[in-house]
Amino acid sequence: MGRVAGKTKETAGSLIGDDELAREGRLQQEAADAREEAKAQADEARQAEQEAELAEERARNEQQREQLANELAAEQREEQAERDRAVTEAQAAAEARRHEQAAETERDLQEGAARADERRAAVDQAGELQDAAALQREAGRAEARADAIEDEER
């Protein structure tokens, strides 16, 4: 608006021969131009400041994103290490159970073999007792025959 008023004053001053009015119009136009230039520079400065703030905000966001990504990666590594540890412990426990079961199976087999040996020994002993009893019976019969023969010879 100031530029239009300044131009009007300049034109009117030129038409009526009032140099002072024409000069005032030119100064008013220059002032309006200077205000527009100052406003444009202020707008550019605000724009540059907003862009700088936006760039700072983006940099902070990127830094936070990287920090969160690092924290997440660390948590994932810890969780994986915990899973690996749990798997290793489970495998060790399973291996220990297998060894324990194998040892128990071996003990059972040895006890079974010992019982079988005891039964065989009992069977062998029973057989030997039967053989001994049969020998005693036979010896008794032989003795009875010998006694009978002796009695006959007498």
Secondary structure, DSSP 8 states (H G I E B T S, - for coil): -HHHHHHHHHHHHHHHT-HHHHHHHHHHHHHHHHHHHHHHHHHHHHHHHHHHHHHHHHHHHHHHHHHHHHHHHHHHHHHHHHHHHHHHHHHHHHHHHHHHHHHHHHHHHHHHHHHHHHHHHHHHHHHHHHHHHHHHHHHHHHHHHHHHHHHHH-
